[in-house]
Amino acid sequence: MTLDPMFPMTGADPAETPPRGSGTTEPGHTEVEIKLVAVDGSLPDAQAIEAAAHRLGISLDEPATATQIDTYYDDAGLRLCRAGAGLRIRRVGERARLTLKIRRAPGPGDAHQRSEFEFDWTGPPPATAVDLPAEIQKRVEPVVFDEPLQPLVELRTERRTWIATAGANRAEIALDAVRLGESDHPSAQGFDEVEIEQLEGDDLQPWLRLAEALRAAHGLQTSRVDKLQRALELGRIRIEPLKPPALHPDLSLREAALRVFEGHLRRIQKHEIKARTRSGPKPVHKLRVACRRLRSALRTFAPAFGPGELDSFAKVVKRTAKSFDEARDLDVLIEHLGIVRGELPEVLHETHDALLADFDTRRRRCRREARKSLGEARRIAGMGALQRFVEGPVRAPRVDLTPSLGDTARRLLSGSLREVVEHAAALTPASSAAEVHALRLAMKRLRYTGESFATAFGGGLQALLAHTTELQTVLGEFNDAEVTIAKLHALANAEQVDRARLLVLGAWLLIQQRRRREARARIDAAWRRFDPTAMQPALAEALRT
């Protein structure tokens, strides 16, 4: 079962999900455990586990036993499973707990890691992501959107546990007999396993040594497959990864379009989870870029669909990006303002810092409002419709008269390159900022269009697109400075700007004007290195099939 790690918990920021036992009061933590299964189907009994622990100097408390009933939930497309997550309600006696577990990169040694978010649960099972606690909802909703959640599989586990102590380190050792469904009949499908889960302390070595001792003495092997995965395998449920099939030049334009749309949608979903759960400017920037790329692809492939068929999807993607516009503008302003301090006299540092604090307060408010807008029912329904559209059948007419992907790539990329050349040829030292911006937009269209076709043509097209990076970067720096200058003029002309702040804004304005001049001076050199004369035949060669 190969899964695409949509969830950013794979390689997540450790500050977001600290290890269990670290003293955090947040609902999320990183679960670190070692799982052992029997090669021949038999596990060591309780006495053998206790003996192995004692030989290693690990003390155990009195064992406890419990019966767990785990019901896992997913949508009809198994999108959570396909994204590497498990959502369950566990019942032990009268108590119920709702848990989201997300697979992460392998841990040290034989350990594996999962991000875990857990809450007490009362009432009926969740019907949609809206019914989930906020910490879980903001991770699940960008994957399933408005799809109903339904029971996927139920597991009954007879569990014997010990709390183990080795110095300052504690772990839970569990001997589990798992059966599908509530049946405890010996013939019921199921499996047995040993789990060693770290609870406290930073040293995993005692538990790795215990696992090695059990492997050597009882012929066990380490497993990185969780209970849900094993249950699905027993039920012969095949999980396809959340990533689109590869492109090739002979595909019809319509089928290729859906695959390209799906790839861009997956990136939006991944970055949306980050934008909902993390601070910092990078998640917001990446989400907005992913949205721009999908909007570009929707325009590129529009001829393969009926009139207006893609309009609603373009609107909801635009709305997703637009919700973070103000927050992103403040990210850029704060980044640039930080540079200004070093060029100010010390007497203005306090004013600079106060202005920076004001911007940061506004940014936090904007981010909260933007995250809230991501969960609006209308947007969620629109994104859900988009996901169903890109994952559904191609819906081609009886006779598909749309051109092939290869023919379309050659036509569109040649046209995009001509547009870039025309805008560049019109530039002079006296050209307006709007004319420079038009070249920047043409470069972005060339790059985004090329990226939509890149996987169909091997590395040649991707290598050519890399040549656009320098020119696009310097054009972006020019535009960045131009936008910042306009905002600074607006701030300086606002009411209630005292003299000290006006001096800070003036110094900042001078820096941005200098930055704009330097960027403009570098555009011509970057254009010569771009070399459009050589680009045209190289592009034709890269698109040859």
Disulfide bonds with the S-S distance in Angstrom:
none
